[in-house]
Amino acid sequence: MPLPGWARSLAGETAALRLRLAARRPSPTPAPDPGNVAVTVRHPAAVDLDRRMPLCKLCELEDWRDPRRVAAIRRCLPYLSAVAADFPRGMEHRKHWEFAQLLAGIEELAALREDGLVLSVGAGHEEPVYELTNRARWVFATDVYGGGRFRSLEGDGRMLVDPDRFARLPYRRDRLVVQWMDGLDLHHEDGTFDVAFSLSSIEHFGGLHAAREALREMARVVRPGGSVAVATECVVNGVAGHRGRGLALFTPGEITELARACPNLELVEPIDFGISPATMGKVKPLSEALLEARRGVTDYPAIVFEHRGRQFTSVFLFLRKRGGDR
Ligand SMILES: C[S@@+](CC[C@H](N)C(=O)[O-])C[C@H]1O[C@@H](n2cnc3c(N)ncnc32)[C@H](O)[C@@H]1O
């Protein structure tokens, strides 16, 4: 049975307080990253605003100048466009960037036809599953709804019985299927979907091994020629990765390894591990960001976070399944 509202908010505040206290405990300085793939801080002049924006990259503040990304963000978050006419200007949040990378990538790669099938893994009640119903035949939103650490947050069990209550944009309700499903054990046939994606989730599945398994599962259920898109955490300050209770922060080397985890998946382009000085200009403690999220207030830009000596942001990977006619 879902928890009542007061209990959910108490659980959320308690979890945030725990994180805050954990953040205050002195933590040993992380060792340098022993890997041979590094994030490079770009020379400011090297940020070419007219460039075609890559799909496989770190989240950067300058990405909000790309008109396609801005259009995708506005489409996914109409309730924010309604309160701020020039949204997302001045409200840069990496979560919105993940939505934009996904939608822009699907468009750019012509990955989805109107009769196509989409799968989201660790979907929660994210906006893209609703938005994609306007572009695909069926969208399957899967998550361990009602269980795990996110049950009072994104993994709210009520999504299973009443997805309308979480919809914040116009969507085709007859094209959304919500399912309880472990991302490590997808109950779908091989080669079913045109696109499988996962946003901000595989880092919560149990470390690098589990993230790799999740990618393999996504690769399995996508048709040859289909797309797998993943946004996850990447450490950007050159230190070793983090494995905590329920959260992994991956190094650039581990991200590269993940991208190569499935022999039947190939990156659509090399990963751009560059990050701009402006992006690195503001680093927020993760505990603060979580408290802000629970209180519904955000101090923007919300792009780079810090937890136990690791500064990190989102990295996006777009992969294609080998075979097929595309
Ligand atoms: C940070 S939330 C992200 C939710 C959503 N993708 C978004 O971007 O808003 C992580 C999600 O992963 C889900 N999750 C954790 N472990 C999972 C697993 N083994 N299989 C499927 N989902 C899982 C959680 O329930 C939660 O909804």
The ligand as an SDF file (V2000), in Angstrom:
LIG
                    3D

 27 29  0  0  0  0  0  0  0  0999 V2000
   17.1200    8.7340   -9.7050 C   0  0  0  0  0  0  0  0  0  0  0  0
   15.7210    7.8040  -10.1380 S   0  0  0  0  0  0  0  0  0  0  0  0
   15.5260    8.2420  -11.8450 C   0  0  0  0  0  0  0  0  0  0  0  0
   14.1280    8.0540  -12.3220 C   0  0  0  0  0  0  0  0  0  0  0  0
   13.8640    8.5680  -13.7400 C   0  0  0  0  0  0  0  0  0  0  0  0
   14.6130    7.8540  -14.7340 N   0  0  0  0  0  0  0  0  0  0  0  0
   14.1460   10.0420  -13.8450 C   0  0  0  0  0  0  0  0  0  0  0  0
   15.0900   10.4090  -14.5600 O   0  0  0  0  0  0  0  0  0  0  0  0
   13.4200   10.8370  -13.2260 O   0  0  0  0  0  0  0  0  0  0  0  0
   16.3400    6.1450  -10.2250 C   0  0  0  0  0  0  0  0  0  0  0  0
   15.2560    5.1270  -10.5090 C   0  0  0  0  0  0  0  0  0  0  0  0
   15.8510    3.8390  -10.6710 O   0  0  0  0  0  0  0  0  0  0  0  0
   14.9570    2.8850  -10.1070 C   0  0  0  0  0  0  0  0  0  0  0  0
   15.6670    1.6260   -9.8610 N   0  0  0  0  0  0  0  0  0  0  0  0
   16.5850    1.3620   -8.8940 C   0  0  0  0  0  0  0  0  0  0  0  0
   17.0060    0.0830   -9.0110 N   0  0  0  0  0  0  0  0  0  0  0  0
   16.3530   -0.4650  -10.0780 C   0  0  0  0  0  0  0  0  0  0  0  0
   16.3770   -1.7310  -10.7150 C   0  0  0  0  0  0  0  0  0  0  0  0
   17.1560   -2.7360  -10.2870 N   0  0  0  0  0  0  0  0  0  0  0  0
   15.5800   -1.9170  -11.8000 N   0  0  0  0  0  0  0  0  0  0  0  0
   14.7740   -0.9090  -12.2580 C   0  0  0  0  0  0  0  0  0  0  0  0
   14.7160    0.3030  -11.6960 N   0  0  0  0  0  0  0  0  0  0  0  0
   15.4930    0.5300  -10.6160 C   0  0  0  0  0  0  0  0  0  0  0  0
   14.4390    3.5800   -8.8820 C   0  0  0  0  0  0  0  0  0  0  0  0
   13.2430    2.9950   -8.3840 O   0  0  0  0  0  0  0  0  0  0  0  0
   14.2400    5.0030   -9.3910 C   0  0  0  0  0  0  0  0  0  0  0  0
   12.9530    5.2160   -9.9080 O   0  0  0  0  0  0  0  0  0  0  0  0
  1  2  1  0
  2  3  1  0
  2 10  1  0
  3  4  1  0
  4  5  1  0
  5  6  1  0
  5  7  1  0
  7  8  2  0
  7  9  1  0
 10 11  1  0
 11 12  1  0
 11 26  1  0
 12 13  1  0
 13 14  1  0
 13 24  1  0
 14 15  1  0
 14 23  1  0
 15 16  2  0
 16 17  1  0
 17 18  1  0
 17 23  2  0
 18 19  1  0
 18 20  2  0
 20 21  1  0
 21 22  2  0
 22 23  1  0
 24 25  1  0
 24 26  1  0
 26 27  1  0
M  CHG  2   2   1   9  -1
M  END
$$$$
